Amino acid sequence: RFNIAKNLRQKGEFAASAVEFLYALQGNISQDLEYEASLNLGDIMSIFENYSQSAFFYDRAFNLNQNDPKLALKLARSYEKSNQFDKAQQYYNTALSKNIESNDVLDSLYRIYSSKYNSDPKNVENCISFGAICQKLNYNDKALNLYKKAQDLDPKNQIAKLNLATLYQLQKNYDSAIKIYDDILNKNSNNVRARLYKAQCLNALNKYNEALAEYKLVLVN
């Protein structure tokens, strides 16, 4: 029935194809065919704009093959279009982690994080997450304000501090970045990222001996 379903889809007979793929899933088929059938059903449900069902079948396919970045993206879009924004956010981030950094993905994440931030602007995690996406989109002034707000809301938040420092570093404001990295390291001398980034800043300022000392501490950790 799987082959019948594929042929029907190729002919554009999507409804009939969906029925055959569903029958195929009910039979004793291999994991590879289960993946293909689920993926095809997700595609067909997307064509019919039944996004809750397309998300259901894409999710089934993704559980069988989590190494497909394009599938993670399809799943994220289906969740977004069915207003399941937390799950959409999860799979957009999965797509990003698999090196899919298209503007389409970032724009979708921007919409989701912007909505979450606007609904609760005093939530520290919302500030940090929205700031991170703004930074990826090179909205650096907006990202800077969001990280500063996160710090104002929670002065002890180390993620907000590190993100703010890396943004200063990106803007070549190395002295401000080093000041924050030092603050982080004073509280946790084993923070490898903060020490590595501090070393990079020192190197950029031509303070080679100080940078070398920091690099050596990174290797020790």
C-alpha positions as CSV (number, residue, x, y, z in Angstrom):
1,R,0.0,0.0,0.0
2,F,3.0,2.3,0.5
3,N,3.9,2.2,-3.2
4,I,0.2,2.8,-4.1
5,A,0.2,5.8,-1.8
6,K,3.4,7.2,-3.4
7,N,2.0,6.8,-6.9
8,L,-1.2,8.6,-5.9
9,R,0.7,11.5,-4.4
10,Q,2.8,11.8,-7.6
11,K,-0.4,12.0,-9.6
12,G,-1.6,14.8,-7.3
13,E,-4.4,12.7,-5.8
14,F,-3.6,13.8,-2.3
15,A,-6.7,12.7,-0.4
16,A,-6.5,9.2,-1.8
17,S,-2.8,9.1,-1.2
18,A,-3.3,10.1,2.5
19,V,-5.8,7.2,2.9
20,E,-3.2,4.7,1.6
21,F,-0.4,6.1,3.7
22,L,-2.6,5.7,6.8
23,Y,-3.4,2.1,5.8
24,A,0.4,1.5,5.4
25,L,1.1,2.9,8.9
26,Q,-1.4,0.4,10.3
27,G,0.4,-2.5,8.7
28,N,3.7,-4.3,9.6
29,I,6.2,-2.0,7.9
30,S,9.8,-1.2,8.5
31,Q,10.9,1.9,10.5
32,D,12.2,3.5,7.3
33,L,8.8,3.1,5.6
34,E,7.0,4.3,8.8
35,Y,9.2,7.4,8.6
36,E,8.5,8.0,4.9
37,A,4.8,7.4,5.4
38,S,4.6,9.8,8.3
39,L,6.6,12.5,6.4
40,N,4.3,12.2,3.4
41,L,1.2,12.5,5.6
42,G,2.7,15.6,7.2
43,D,3.3,17.1,3.7
44,I,-0.2,16.3,2.6
45,M,-1.8,17.7,5.7
46,S,0.2,20.9,5.1
47,I,-1.2,21.1,1.6
48,F,-4.7,20.8,3.0
49,E,-3.7,23.5,5.6
50,N,-4.6,21.1,8.4
51,Y,-1.5,22.1,10.4
52,S,-2.4,20.4,13.7
53,Q,-2.4,17.1,11.8
54,S,0.7,17.9,9.8
55,A,2.5,18.6,13.1
56,F,1.3,15.3,14.4
57,F,2.7,13.3,11.5
58,Y,5.9,15.4,11.2
59,D,6.4,14.8,15.0
60,R,6.0,11.0,14.4
61,A,8.6,11.2,11.6
62,F,11.0,13.3,13.6
63,N,10.9,10.8,16.5
64,L,12.1,8.2,14.0
65,N,14.8,10.4,12.5
66,Q,16.0,13.4,14.6
67,N,18.9,14.1,12.3
68,D,16.9,15.8,9.5
69,P,17.1,19.6,9.9
70,K,14.6,20.2,7.2
71,L,12.0,18.1,9.0
72,A,12.6,20.0,12.2
73,L,11.9,23.2,10.2
74,K,8.7,21.7,8.7
75,L,7.6,20.6,12.2
76,A,8.3,24.1,13.6
77,R,6.2,25.8,10.9
78,S,3.3,23.4,11.4
79,Y,3.3,24.1,15.1
80,E,3.5,27.9,14.5
81,K,0.6,27.8,12.0
82,S,-1.5,25.7,14.5
83,N,-0.7,28.3,17.2
84,Q,1.4,25.9,19.3
85,F,4.1,28.6,19.8
86,D,6.1,26.9,22.6
87,K,6.6,23.8,20.5
88,A,7.3,25.9,17.4
89,Q,9.9,27.8,19.3
90,Q,11.5,24.4,20.4
91,Y,11.8,23.1,16.9
92,Y,12.9,26.4,15.3
93,N,15.7,26.3,17.9
94,T,16.4,22.7,16.9
95,A,16.7,23.7,13.3
96,L,19.1,26.5,14.3
97,S,21.2,24.0,16.3
98,K,21.5,21.9,13.1
99,N,23.0,24.9,11.2
100,I,19.8,26.1,9.4
101,E,20.1,29.8,10.0
102,S,17.9,31.2,7.2
103,N,16.2,34.6,7.7
104,D,12.9,32.7,7.5
105,V,13.8,30.7,10.7
106,L,15.1,33.8,12.5
107,D,12.1,35.9,11.5
108,S,9.7,33.2,12.8
109,L,11.6,33.0,16.1
110,Y,11.6,36.8,16.3
111,R,7.8,36.8,16.0
112,I,7.4,34.1,18.7
113,Y,9.8,35.7,21.2
114,S,8.5,39.2,20.5
115,S,5.0,37.9,21.4
116,K,6.2,36.2,24.5
117,Y,8.1,39.3,25.6
118,N,5.2,41.6,25.0
119,S,2.9,39.4,27.0
120,D,5.3,39.4,30.0
121,P,8.0,42.0,29.6
122,K,9.2,41.6,33.2
123,N,10.1,37.9,32.7
124,V,13.9,37.7,32.7
125,E,14.0,34.6,30.4
126,N,11.8,36.4,27.9
127,C,14.2,39.4,27.8
128,I,17.2,37.1,27.4
129,S,15.7,34.9,24.7
130,F,14.3,37.8,22.7
131,G,17.6,39.6,23.0
132,A,19.5,36.6,21.7
133,I,17.3,36.5,18.6
134,C,17.6,40.2,18.1
135,Q,21.4,39.8,18.2
136,K,21.3,37.0,15.6
137,L,19.3,39.4,13.4
138,N,21.9,42.2,14.0
139,Y,19.3,44.3,15.9
140,N,22.1,45.0,18.3
141,D,20.7,48.1,20.0
142,K,17.5,46.3,20.8
143,A,19.4,43.3,22.0
144,L,21.6,45.5,24.2
145,N,18.5,47.1,25.8
146,L,16.9,43.7,26.4
147,Y,20.0,42.3,28.1
148,K,20.4,45.4,30.3
149,K,16.7,45.1,31.3
150,A,17.3,41.4,32.2
151,Q,20.2,42.5,34.4
152,D,18.1,45.1,36.0
153,L,15.4,42.5,36.7
154,D,17.8,40.0,38.0
155,P,21.3,41.3,38.7
156,K,22.7,37.9,39.5
157,N,21.6,36.3,36.2
158,Q,24.8,35.0,34.6
159,I,23.3,34.3,31.2
160,A,22.2,37.9,30.8
161,K,25.7,39.1,31.9
162,L,27.5,36.8,29.5
163,N,25.2,37.7,26.6
164,L,25.7,41.4,27.3
165,A,29.5,40.9,27.4
166,T,29.5,39.0,24.1
167,L,27.5,41.7,22.5
168,Y,29.9,44.4,23.7
169,Q,32.7,42.2,22.3
170,L,31.0,41.9,19.0
171,Q,30.7,45.7,18.9
172,K,34.5,45.9,19.7
173,N,33.7,47.6,23.0
174,Y,36.4,45.3,24.6
175,D,36.9,47.2,27.8
176,S,33.2,46.9,28.7
177,A,33.1,43.3,27.8
178,I,36.2,42.5,29.9
179,K,34.7,44.2,32.9
180,I,31.7,41.9,32.7
181,Y,33.8,38.8,32.1
182,D,35.8,39.7,35.2
183,D,32.6,40.0,37.2
184,I,31.5,36.6,36.0
185,L,34.9,35.0,36.7
186,N,35.0,36.5,40.2
187,K,31.9,34.5,41.0
188,N,32.9,31.4,39.1
189,S,36.6,31.1,38.1
190,N,35.8,27.9,36.2
191,N,33.5,29.6,33.6
192,V,35.4,28.5,30.5
193,R,33.4,30.6,28.1
194,A,33.9,33.8,30.0
195,R,37.6,33.2,30.3
196,L,38.0,32.3,26.6
197,Y,36.1,35.4,25.5
198,K,38.1,37.6,27.9
199,A,41.3,36.2,26.3
200,Q,39.9,37.1,22.9
201,C,39.2,40.6,24.0
202,L,42.7,41.0,25.5
203,N,44.2,39.7,22.3
204,A,42.2,42.2,20.2
205,L,43.5,45.0,22.5
206,N,47.1,43.8,21.7
207,K,47.5,42.7,25.3
208,Y,49.2,39.5,24.2
209,N,50.8,38.4,27.5
210,E,47.6,38.8,29.4
211,A,45.6,37.1,26.7
212,L,48.1,34.2,26.8
213,A,47.7,33.8,30.5
214,E,43.9,33.6,30.1
215,Y,44.3,31.0,27.3
216,K,46.5,28.9,29.5
217,L,43.8,28.9,32.3
218,V,41.2,27.9,29.7
219,L,43.3,24.8,28.9
220,V,43.7,24.0,32.6
221,N,39.9,24.0,32.9
